[in-house]
Amino acid sequence: QVQLVESGGGMVQPGGSLKLSCVASGFTFWGFEMSWVRQAPGKGPEWVSSISIFGDTYYSDSVKGRFTISRDNAKNTLYLQMNSLQPEDTALYYCARAPRATATMTRQSWGQGTQVTVSS
């Protein structure tokens, strides 16, 4: 069965960096566009970034220029490098086996999430 396991979250000060990882199994990883979605307390899910099967990348306006999505198909792993983190980036981050258009609407395509907290 499909399994997505996120890791790499933690607490950092504003301006700091974190790199999230998502190890995938149970499906043909290279054949799917993958996404990162985040959800802050009391808010709905927000699409963050996606990467196509060809390596094309897409970012929300709120993270463009600060975050970088990548994938290693040989390792069935999705990454999100996050730089210049700000308090508004605080959220539970999920990787999703879904493209940008549907990532926030397909909860069953998400992993269990990893918490990112940005605070001084």
Phi, psi and omega in degrees: 000160181294133177221132178231121184238109180274151175204169176104355179288171180167192178252131178224160175279156176308136183093350181280180183228152173215152173236117179268148176233152176221113179266124184252149176206163176088005177203170180279093188305315184296341184269006183233138166291139181241153184222162168245134178233145177230155179218120177269157180305131178077005181237159176282168180295144180237125174292135184251308187196156176218157175221130183282174178292344178265355181095004175292139184244150182220142184223148171288156180300328184289340182241350182302132181093344181246325182252151176225122177263144178208167178216149176237097184295330179294333180255002183051044185231136176252143181233155170220106175275123183242117178244164179050046183295143181234161181307326180291351175277352180299123183182170169270123183258129180241141166267151186222138172273076185195149177280173182307317187296334186235359188303319183283348185255000185237074183304326182289349177269357181270160170276198182275344177093157174223135187277132173241123179235124180245111185204147175267000000 
